[in-house]
Structures are given as C-alpha cells and as structure tokens.
Amino acid sequence: MNYIEVGTWYYFNKNMNVYTAYKFNMLDKDDAAITGAAADDQFAVGIVYQF
C-alpha cells in the first residue's frame, strides 16, 4: 500500500480519549483495479475508553 496518514489524539482524562485520522491514498485507480485495493481517501473518528 502507498499512502500518507495524518492523525491526532485528544485526551479528556486518564480513561477517555478521542482520535481522528485522514489517510491520503497515493495509489492510482489503474493500479488499484489490478490489486483489488480501494483508491479512495479515508477519514476516521473514534472514541477510546480504557478501564
């Protein structure tokens, strides 16, 4: 895979934090069709609670 990912975390307290990330896919659509991989960029947001 050929991509660049940028992300950040925010810590509310010692048990709870949130994160966000954006993945810039550097793969060409022609190459993606050959390998079966997705050629789209991706955005993710999450919440983590640790007991």
ABEGO torsion letter per residue (X at the ends): XBBBBBBBBBBABAABBBBBBBBBBABBAAAAAAAGBBABBBBBBBBBBBX
